[in-house]
Amino acid sequence: MSFSSLLGLPAGLQVLSFDLVNNVLVIQVASTASESACPVCQSHTSRMHSHYSRKAADLACGDHQVQLILDVRKFFCTNRECPRKIFAERLTAFLEPWARLTTRLGQQIEAIGLASCGRLGARLSSRLRIETSRTNILRRVMKLATETTDKVEHLGVDDFSFRRGRTFGTVLVDLQRHQILDLLPDRQKDTAAAWMKMHPEITHVSRDRGKDYAAAAKEGAPQAIEDRRPLSYRAKSGRGGPTLARTYSYRTEAGTG
Ligand SMILES: [Zn+2]
């Protein structure tokens, strides 16, 4: 049995080397597929552009955390009609584009989140050699609740307050369907960027003018075009701080407008 199959890596991924670094099992992995399909037009190509290295946490092995270092290739799309000229190869269901952990590790964290909650889940994860945080566990569980309807191409990002002017969160809106997709527990760049990274289908981001959301869009949805038009509900909302009522008014007014 090969080391790759012992680790349960999918066909097409091969272990090149492994080493123990600061008690973390670091495994170098490369794709053995001779060609890849463009994510936009689905044309297959073997015309390689370049390589880059990508890190992703994976399931623990024995008593060690596992860090995969994947050698990912970029290809030219040879379809002249396709707007995407260069693309990174996709590693199918094993690792989502821009994810920092494998799908199977994400599923394990979700299972921990569903069976526990908050800080207790983070403690249990630590015992299981899974590096995560309370915020990350909660975010993954919250995402499960909306998973069937959260595909979004035109994303609106803004802040709102749980309690007026005291505790702020982030609201994510599908601007085509006029639906609130998710509410994040804060308005930090990293939290919004992590959410966007799970949505590679995003093509346009319309956001509040805050610098944090600009940085979040740049990091979390680098493929998206910035839509500089102000969020449509802003003209309809009254004065005062951002409140959940305001985001609610967006949903109803935009939905009927
Ligand atoms: Zn293409």
Boltz pocket constraint, residues with backbone or C-beta under 6 A from the ligand:
constraints:
  - pocket:
      binder: B
      contacts: [[A, 38], [A, 39], [A, 40], [A, 41], [A, 42], [A, 43], [A, 77], [A, 78], [A, 79], [A, 82], [A, 83], [A, 84]]
      max_distance: 6.0
